[in-house]
Every structure is written in structure tokens, then in C-alpha cells.
Amino acid sequence: MSEDVRTTTVPSLLIHLNQIDNVAVTKVPLDKGTAIFDFAVTAHSYIPRGHKIALRPIAVGDPVVKYGQVIGHATRDIAAGDHVHVHNLAMSDLHLAHEFCAGAQPTRLLPDDQRATFLGYKRPSGAVGTRNYLAILSSVNCSATVCHAVANHFSKTGELDPYPNVDGIVALTHGSGCAMSTTDETYVLLTRTIAGYAINPNVGAVLMIGLGCETNQIPALLKAHGLTEGETLRTLTIQATGGTRKTVEAGIAEVRAMLPALNAMTRTVQPASELRLALECGGSDGYSGISANPALGYASDLLIRNGGTAVLSETPEIYGAEHLLTRRAATPQVAQKLLDRIDWWRDYAARNKAVLNNNPSYGNKAGGLTTILEKSLGAVAKSGSARLEAVYEYAERVVAHGFVFMDTPGYDPVAVTGQIAGGCNILCFTTGRGSTTGYKPVPGIKLATNTPMYEAMSEDMDLNCGGIVTGDASIAEVGQEIFAKILAVASGERTFSEQYDYGNNEFVPWQVGAVM
């Protein structure tokens, strides 16, 4: 036997997801010459873990199948045992059959006396928060420095120490707010996003600060979204207050005035039906659609059976898998609305000289993902099996219970910003490469797709789903663990991103229109 050849009788080196798949995913790196007897193939070259190996010959132009779905076509002849990746697999034209509502099943809700509960903050509006923040929102980039100065004063002076029920003061600033028309799509999205954060149940008090001459006028924003100033919503403009220093001082005074009422809020037992869970993935790898995403989908189904809501987003990253969602749509109108958003994205990409298959990213490819079809099929697994009840546009307020979809970009900060603006009060974020972002005022639970990354970044990952890959745990077992973690974090358990104070820089409203 040559030095570069070894044999094994271990039947678990590969993960074969569907009997019709002509590729499998490696559990461990395969050296050249590794014989996998249970699949009767031998690796023709080194294949990294999480990557694909051909189980049988695939002729040039033939489909490559994973998850029982086409993920692209071979760009050259592929032999059994070949590494299947960007060098021999590419995106192909989509010709999907959209069966509206064919697989939609009504949710079987648990009886009221069997439903889970958590400890949350009941707001006067009736909404329930998992955190109790004071948010300082800028109307325009010009007021961002003042917003941060006010927030930094409290983080550096210890003035919050007498207010144990206040989770923090966060400055949520952005790079827009002017150089646009009030009829521009970006203006609509920006104002809807700011208003959504102002009424997010995790925000108990708000201070909005503007410059004074910007397009995004605070009075117009408040009026358009039915917000009124009062005990827990105050506003300032730098020009009217007399400049930067005076506005910082006035802002500090306004925050001080709101803190007693905010601190008076306490946690009480609340039904899990008050949870709106943002489903997100970032830094995905070849295991995302095998371990963390389907486990999160299982947990999402559990939340929905308890009357809660789960919000899937990232339209460019369901592209190629949308037919799985239209099958689960509650009505044909819901299915059509999803396809309308896909069509919008095709036009949006074309007019910006881009393509929807600009994914996967460099890190995704290094982790084993090759095409957007493959990435999307894995990403949709986060949504479990529940019926699709509604489709929302970016940052629209989510009012439906159950599984819903929100149209957002695939870029994580922009996507999660839309979900939070829509009312999400908790987040589960799956990652295979190791994303570390935070999203104040919403706690984010980081779910690792594989054990090596979890062990390398154990101070950032809240839960390891890698046991699904090795066969040491089932999707159902890890899904139950995720659901328990959701309830614990919703009740106040701090995630790693919270312990490290992440989440001050990820408020990123979607900017679509022209900057004038």
C-alpha cells in the first residue's frame, strides 16, 4: 500500500442526506486515497471537512444533487470520489415548480396549560420584552456623535448602578437621514426602522436626537408612525438646543429623568406566545444545513406550537429554495407575495449590475458551500416545518403568530435590524465559521454548527450543535436544548455577546435608494 493510501471500515466518515443525492458531506478531512467502504468510493484528492465528495460519476452538464434538490450542474466530468466544489460545480438557471400551499399543515398548538413560560417585561402596550433598554436613536448621521456621547456618559460613570432593572443605554446610530427625498424608498425604510426600534418591546424608554435641518425630521417621523412624546419618549435637536455640548448635557438630563420609570419595570411570568424569534445565519459552512439550522428549525416549531412567532429573513439566501416555502404557504396570496419579493430582487440585482448568485462568500466556500442554491437549501432549514402564515416587507411590524417571512438583504446586520424593527425580542444566530456580532437591544444566541469551531471559539458560542454531525446527538435533542436556551435567555440569562457588550454597532437600516 502506498504511503498516501489508508483504509477504514468506519461507516461514518460521510453524511448522505437523501437517497437520491449523488454527493455526500465529509465529517472529517479525507486524505487522498482514503477508502470509504460503506459508499464504495475512494477520495481522489484531499477533501476538507464539510465539503462534498461525489458518490458516483456525474457527467458535465448533469445536475449535482444534495438535500434531494439540485444545487447546480457539473462544469466538467466528475468521477466517483472526486472533490465537488467551485472547480467543477456551478450555478445553473432555475426552473422551479412552485406548488402553492401543497404542503401547508395547520399548527397544532399545545393546550394553554401545557405551554411554556418565561420571565419578561410586560409593557403598557401589552407587548412583552426580554430586555429592558433605554435607546438613544439618531435621526441622522449628523447627530450620531452626540448620541454616543450621551450613552458613553452612563457607561463610564456608574450612574446606572442604582438601576438594576435597566439592562443598559444603547446609542443606535446610522449613516443616513439626509440627502434623500421624503418619497424615496430609503426614507420610508429608515423611518419605519427607527420607529420599529422605538416600540420594540425590549426598549422601555427612548431619546431621539436630531440635528435639526435634516430630511428625516423627528416630528414627521413621530406623526407618520403614531408615536407621541411623553414620560418614556423624549426628543432633542442640536440646533434648537444650542449646539453639541448643550445637547449632550440636555440628553444626559433627559435620560436621568427617564431612568426611574424604566427601572420600575420588573420581570413577571409571561407566556412563550409573546416571544418573536429572529432566525438568522451568518458565516455558514457545509454543516449549517445539516446541524444547527435544522435543529433551530425544530426549536422554531416548538416555539410556534407554544403560540410564539418565528421570523425568517434574508431573501437572497432563500433564492433557489423558495419553492419549499411556497408549498408551506397558508394561502396562495402569501405564496405569491413571496415570489413577488423574489422578482423584485431579480430586478434590483440586474439594475445594480449584480447577480443573486454573488453568494456564497469566501468564508462560506472555504467551509464547503459552493452555490447559492446549496446555501439557500440549508438556510431554509432554520424555519422548521410550520405553515408560512405571512410575508412582510423590510421592518414592517410583525403581527401574525406562527412562522412568517420578512424580506431583507442577506447581509446579517441589515437583516437583523429589519427583524428587530419588526418586533423580534430574541435572536438565534447559527454560524459555522464563527460570527461574533451582537444586536442590542435583542439578546442573540450563537449556535455553532460544528464542534471544532465551537471548541476554538467557546467563549463566543452559546451552544454547540456539532454532535449532530458526529452522530452523538439528534436534531430533536439539540432542538429541545435550543428551545430551553431560548426560554432561559428570554428570562434574563446573558449570552456571550451580551457579556462582552457586543451590539453597539450593528444597527444598520437598509439603504436602497439614491444618495443625493
C-alpha positions in Angstrom: 0.0 0.0 0.0 1.4 3.4 -1.0 2.1 6.0 1.8 -0.7 8.2 0.6 -3.4 5.5 0.9 -5.2 4.3 4.0 -8.3 2.3 4.5 -11.0 2.4 7.1 -14.1 0.4 7.9 -15.7 3.2 9.9 -19.1 3.8 8.3 -19.4 7.4 9.5 -16.9 9.4 7.5 -19.7 10.8 5.3 -23.1 12.3 5.7 -25.6 11.3 3.0 -28.6 13.5 3.4 -31.0 12.0 0.8 -31.0 8.7 -1.0 -31.2 10.4 -4.4 -28.1 12.7 -3.6 -25.1 12.0 -5.8 -22.8 13.7 -3.3 -22.2 13.3 0.4 -20.6 15.7 3.0 -17.4 14.8 4.8 -17.4 14.6 8.6 -13.6 14.8 8.8 -10.9 15.8 6.3 -10.2 13.0 3.9 -6.7 12.4 2.7 -6.0 11.3 -0.8 -6.6 7.6 -1.2 -9.0 7.3 1.8 -11.3 4.4 1.0 -14.9 4.7 2.3 -16.2 1.2 2.2 -19.8 1.8 3.1 -20.1 4.0 0.0 -17.6 2.1 -2.2 -15.7 5.3 -3.1 -12.1 6.4 -2.6 -11.1 10.0 -2.2 -9.1 11.1 -5.3 -7.6 14.1 -3.5 -7.6 15.8 -0.2 -11.1 16.9 0.7 -11.6 19.2 3.7 -14.3 18.5 6.4 -17.7 19.9 5.5 -17.0 19.6 1.8 -18.7 17.4 -0.8 -17.5 14.1 -2.4 -19.0 12.5 -5.4 -20.6 9.1 -4.7 -21.0 8.2 -8.4 -19.9 9.6 -11.8 -21.5 12.9 -12.8 -21.2 13.9 -16.4 -20.5 17.5 -17.5 -23.8 19.4 -17.6 -25.6 16.9 -15.3 -27.2 18.1 -12.0 -25.4 17.8 -8.7 -28.0 16.8 -6.0 -27.8 17.5 -2.3 -30.8 17.6 0.2 -32.7 15.8 -2.6 -32.5 19.1 -4.6 -30.4 20.3 -7.5 -27.6 22.6 -6.2 -26.0 23.3 -9.6 -24.6 21.5 -12.6 -21.2 19.9 -13.3 -18.9 22.1 -15.3 -16.7 19.1 -16.1 -16.9 15.3 -15.8 -16.8 14.3 -12.1 -15.7 10.8 -11.1 -16.9 9.0 -8.0 -14.6 10.0 -5.2 -13.8 13.5 -6.6 -14.0 16.6 -4.5 -17.1 18.5 -5.7 -16.7 22.3 -5.3 -16.2 25.5 -7.2 -13.7 23.9 -9.7 -16.3 21.5 -11.1 -19.7 22.8 -9.9 -21.5 26.0 -10.9 -24.9 27.7 -10.6 -27.4 26.9 -13.2 -30.6 28.5 -14.5 -33.6 28.0 -12.2 -36.7 26.3 -13.4 -38.5 25.6 -10.1 -42.1 24.3 -9.8 -44.0 26.4 -7.3 -46.8 24.4 -5.7 -48.8 26.8 -3.7 -49.9 25.6 -0.3 -49.4 21.9 -1.2 -47.6 21.1 2.0 -49.2 23.5 4.4 -50.3 22.0 7.6 -52.2 23.9 10.3 -50.1 24.4 13.5 -51.1 22.0 16.3 -51.0 24.4 19.3 -50.4 23.0 22.7 -53.2 23.4 25.3 -52.8 26.5 27.3 -51.9 24.7 30.5 -49.0 22.9 28.7 -47.4 25.9 27.2 -44.0 27.2 28.2 -43.4 30.5 30.0 -40.6 32.9 30.6 -39.9 35.9 32.8 -40.4 39.1 30.7 -41.2 42.8 30.9 -44.9 43.5 30.2 -45.1 46.9 28.6 -48.1 49.3 28.8 -48.8 48.4 25.1 -49.3 44.8 26.1 -46.1 43.7 24.3 -43.5 41.8 26.3 -39.8 42.4 26.3 -36.9 40.0 27.1 -34.6 43.0 28.0 -35.2 46.5 29.4 -33.1 49.0 27.5 -33.1 52.8 27.1 -32.4 53.5 23.4 -30.9 56.7 22.1 -31.9 56.9 18.4 -30.3 59.3 15.9 -32.5 60.7 13.2 -29.5 61.5 11.0 -25.8 60.7 10.9 -25.0 64.3 12.0 -26.4 63.6 15.5 -24.5 60.2 15.9 -21.6 61.7 17.9 -24.0 63.4 20.4 -26.0 60.1 20.8 -22.8 58.2 21.6 -21.6 60.9 24.0 -24.8 60.7 26.0 -24.7 56.9 26.1 -21.0 56.8 27.0 -21.5 59.1 29.9 -23.6 56.5 31.7 -21.4 53.6 30.8 -18.3 55.3 32.2 -19.7 57.0 35.3 -21.5 54.2 37.1 -24.8 56.2 37.1 -26.7 53.0 36.2 -25.7 51.1 39.3 -28.7 52.2 41.3 -31.0 50.9 38.5 -30.6 47.1 38.5 -33.6 46.5 36.2 -32.1 48.6 33.4 -30.1 46.4 31.0 -28.3 49.3 29.5 -28.3 52.5 27.5 -27.5 52.0 23.8 -26.9 54.6 21.1 -28.4 53.3 17.9 -26.9 55.5 15.1 -26.6 55.1 11.3 -25.1 56.7 8.2 -28.2 58.2 6.6 -31.1 60.5 7.4 -30.4 63.3 4.8 -29.6 63.7 1.1 -32.8 61.9 0.1 -36.4 62.7 -0.8 -39.2 62.0 1.6 -40.8 59.9 -1.2 -37.6 57.9 -1.6 -37.7 54.2 -0.6 -34.7 54.6 1.7 -36.6 57.3 3.6 -39.6 55.0 4.0 -37.4 52.1 5.2 -35.3 54.3 7.5 -38.3 55.9 9.3 -40.1 52.6 9.6 -36.9 51.1 11.1 -36.3 53.8 13.6 -40.0 53.8 14.7 -39.9 50.0 14.9 -36.9 50.2 17.3 -38.7 52.8 19.4 -41.6 50.5 20.0 -39.7 47.2 20.2 -40.7 45.5 23.5 -37.1 45.3 24.6 -36.9 49.1 24.6 -38.6 50.7 27.7 -37.6 54.3 27.0 -36.4 56.3 24.0 -34.5 59.5 23.4 -34.4 60.6 19.8 -31.7 63.2 18.8 -31.5 65.0 15.5 -29.5 67.9 14.1 -32.5 70.0 13.1 -32.2 70.6 9.4 -32.1 67.0 8.1 -34.6 65.4 5.7 -35.6 62.9 8.4 -37.4 65.3 10.6 -38.3 63.8 14.0 -41.8 65.4 14.3 -42.7 64.0 10.8 -41.4 60.5 11.8 -43.4 60.5 15.1 -46.6 61.6 13.3 -46.3 59.1 10.5 -45.9 56.2 12.9 -48.3 57.2 15.6 -45.6 58.0 18.3 -46.1 60.7 20.8 -43.6 62.3 23.3 -44.2 61.5 26.9 -42.6 60.1 30.1 -40.6 57.4 28.2 -40.1 59.1 24.8 -38.2 62.4 24.6 -36.6 64.3 21.7 -33.9 66.8 21.1 -32.3 68.6 18.2 -28.8 70.0 18.3 -29.6 73.2 16.5 -32.6 74.1 18.7 -30.7 73.1 21.9 -27.8 75.4 21.2 -25.0 73.1 19.9 -23.2 69.9 20.7 -22.1 70.5 24.3 -25.5 71.7 25.4 -27.3 68.9 23.6 -25.1 66.3 25.3 -25.9 67.9 28.7 -29.6 68.0 27.9 -29.5 64.4 26.7 -27.9 63.3 29.9 -30.6 65.1 31.9 -33.4 63.5 29.8 -32.0 60.1 30.3 -31.7 60.7 34.1 -35.4 61.7 34.1 -36.5 58.5 32.4 -34.4 56.0 34.4 -36.7 55.8 37.5 -39.7 54.8 35.4 -37.6 52.3 33.4 -36.2 50.8 36.5 -39.7 50.3 37.9 -40.3 47.7 35.3 -39.8 44.2 36.7 -39.9 40.7 35.2 -43.1 38.7 35.5 -44.2 35.3 34.3 -45.3 35.6 30.6 -46.4 33.0 28.0 -44.0 31.9 25.3 -46.5 33.1 22.8 -45.1 36.6 23.5 -41.7 35.6 22.0 -40.9 36.7 18.5 -37.8 34.8 17.4 -35.5 36.2 14.7 -33.9 33.3 12.7 -30.5 34.2 11.3 -27.4 32.5 10.0 -24.0 34.0 9.2 -20.6 32.6 8.4 -22.3 29.5 7.2 -20.4 26.3 6.3 -21.1 22.9 4.8 -22.6 21.7 8.1 -25.1 24.6 8.6 -27.9 22.9 6.7 -27.2 19.6 8.5 -26.8 20.5 12.1 -27.5 24.0 13.6 -30.1 25.1 11.0 -32.4 22.1 11.2 -32.0 22.0 15.0 -33.0 25.6 15.1 -35.9 24.7 12.8 -37.0 22.1 15.3 -36.8 24.7 18.2 -38.8 27.1 16.0 -41.5 24.6 15.5 -41.6 24.1 19.3 -42.0 27.8 19.9 -44.8 28.0 17.3 -46.6 25.1 19.0 -46.4 27.2 22.2 -48.1 30.1 20.3 -45.0 32.0 19.5 -43.6 33.5 16.3 -40.5 32.8 14.3 -39.3 35.2 11.6 -37.1 34.0 8.7 -35.4 36.6 6.6 -32.6 37.1 4.0 -34.4 36.9 0.7 -31.2 36.5 -1.4 -30.4 33.5 0.8 -33.6 31.6 0.2 -33.2 32.2 -3.5 -33.4 28.8 -5.2 -35.3 27.3 -2.2 -38.4 29.5 -2.3 -40.4 26.6 -3.8 -40.1 24.9 -0.4 -41.7 27.8 1.3 -44.5 28.4 -1.3 -45.5 24.8 -0.6 -45.9 25.7 3.0 -47.8 28.9 2.5 -51.1 29.3 4.3 -52.8 30.9 1.3 -52.0 31.4 -2.4 -51.7 35.2 -1.7 -48.9 34.5 0.9 -47.1 32.4 -1.6 -47.4 34.9 -4.4 -46.2 37.7 -2.2 -43.0 35.7 -1.5 -42.5 35.2 -5.3 -43.1 38.9 -5.9 -40.3 39.7 -3.5 -38.0 37.3 -5.3 -38.9 39.1 -8.6 -38.1 42.4 -7.0 -34.7 41.1 -6.1 -34.0 39.9 -9.6 -34.7 43.4 -10.9 -32.8 45.0 -8.1 -29.7 42.9 -8.7 -29.9 43.4 -12.5 -30.2 47.2 -12.3 -27.2 47.3 -10.0 -25.2 45.1 -12.3 -25.1 42.3 -9.8 -26.4 38.7 -9.7 -28.3 36.9 -6.9 -25.6 34.2 -7.1 -23.0 36.6 -5.7 -23.2 34.2 -2.7 -21.6 32.1 -1.2 -18.9 34.3 0.4 -15.2 33.5 0.6 -15.7 32.0 4.1 -18.8 30.0 3.0 -16.8 28.5 0.2 -13.9 27.6 2.5 -16.4 25.9 4.7 -17.8 23.7 1.9 -20.7 25.7 0.3 -20.4 26.1 -3.5 -23.6 27.7 -4.9 -26.4 29.9 -3.6 -28.8 27.0 -4.2 -26.9 24.9 -1.8 -26.6 27.7 0.7 -30.3 28.6 0.4 -31.5 25.0 0.9 -29.5 24.8 4.1 -30.7 28.3 5.3 -34.4 27.4 4.8 -33.9 24.6 7.3 -34.0 27.2 10.1 -37.7 27.6 9.5 -38.6 24.1 10.5 -41.8 22.7 9.1 -44.5 25.1 10.2 -47.0 26.7 7.8 -46.0 30.1 6.4 -48.5 32.5 7.7 -47.4 35.8 6.3 -44.7 37.7 4.3 -43.6 41.1 5.5 -41.6 43.8 3.8 -38.5 45.2 5.5 -39.0 46.4 9.1 -42.8 46.0 8.9 -44.4 45.3 12.2 -45.0 41.6 12.6 -48.5 40.9 13.9 -49.1 37.4 12.8 -48.3 34.4 15.1 -46.6 31.3 13.8 -43.9 31.1 11.1 -43.5 34.3 8.9 -41.0 35.6 6.4 -39.5 39.2 6.2 -37.9 40.5 3.0 -34.4 41.6 3.9 -30.9 41.5 2.3 -28.7 38.6 3.2 -26.2 40.9 4.9 -26.5 40.0 8.6 -26.6 43.4 10.3 -29.1 44.8 7.8 -31.3 41.7 8.0 -31.4 41.5 11.8 -32.0 45.3 12.0 -35.2 44.7 10.0 -36.3 41.8 12.2 -35.8 43.8 15.4 -37.7 46.8 13.9 -40.5 44.3 13.1 -40.8 43.4 16.8 -38.4 40.4 17.4 -37.4 40.3 21.0 -34.9 37.4 20.8 -32.5 36.1 18.2 -30.9 32.7 17.4 -27.9 33.0 15.1 -26.3 29.9 13.6 -22.7 30.0 12.4 -20.2 27.6 11.0 -17.2 29.9 10.6 -17.7 31.8 13.8 -19.7 35.1 13.6 -19.4 37.2 16.7 -21.9 40.1 16.2 -24.4 41.3 18.8 -27.7 43.1 18.3 -28.8 45.4 21.1 -31.5 45.6 22.4 -32.1 42.0 21.5 -30.1 39.1 23.0 -28.5 36.8 20.4 -27.9 33.1 21.0 -24.9 31.9 18.9 -25.3 28.3 17.7 -22.2 26.6 16.4 -22.7 24.1 13.5 -19.5 22.0 14.3 -17.5 21.0 17.3 -14.0 22.1 16.1 -15.2 25.7 15.7 -17.2 25.6 18.9 -14.1 24.5 20.8 -11.9 27.1 19.2 -14.4 29.9 19.9 -16.1 28.5 23.0 -16.0 32.0 24.6 -18.3 33.3 21.8 -20.6 30.4 21.1 -23.6 29.8 23.4 -24.5 26.3 22.2 -22.8 23.5 20.2 -24.8 21.7 17.5 -21.8 19.7 16.4 -23.0 16.5 18.0 -25.5 16.1 15.1 -22.5 15.9 12.7 -20.7 13.3 14.7 -23.8 11.3 15.4 -23.7 11.9 19.2 -26.9 13.9 19.2 -30.1 14.0 17.2 -31.7 17.1 15.6 -34.6 16.7 18.0 -32.3 16.5 21.1 -30.4 19.6 20.1 -33.6 21.4 19.1 -35.0 20.8 22.6 -31.8 22.2 24.0 -32.1 25.3 21.8 -35.7 25.8 22.9 -34.7 25.6 26.6 -31.9 28.1 25.9 -34.4 30.5 24.2 -36.6 30.5 27.3 -33.6 30.9 29.7 -32.2 33.8 27.7 -35.6 35.4 27.4 -35.8 35.2 31.2 -32.6 37.1 31.6 -29.7 34.7 31.2 -27.0 36.7 29.5 -25.5 35.4 26.2 -21.8 35.7 25.4 -22.3 38.6 23.1 -24.1 40.4 26.0 -21.3 39.6 28.4 -18.8 41.1 26.0 -21.0 44.1 25.4 -21.4 43.4 21.7 -24.2 45.0 19.7 -23.4 48.7 19.7 -22.5 48.9 16.0 -25.0 46.6 14.3 -27.9 49.0 13.8 -27.8 49.1 10.0 -31.0 50.2 8.3 -31.3 49.1 4.7 -30.4 51.8 2.3 -31.9 51.1 -1.1 -32.4 54.5 -2.9 -30.1 57.1 -4.3 -27.9 59.3 -2.1 -28.3 62.8 -3.5 
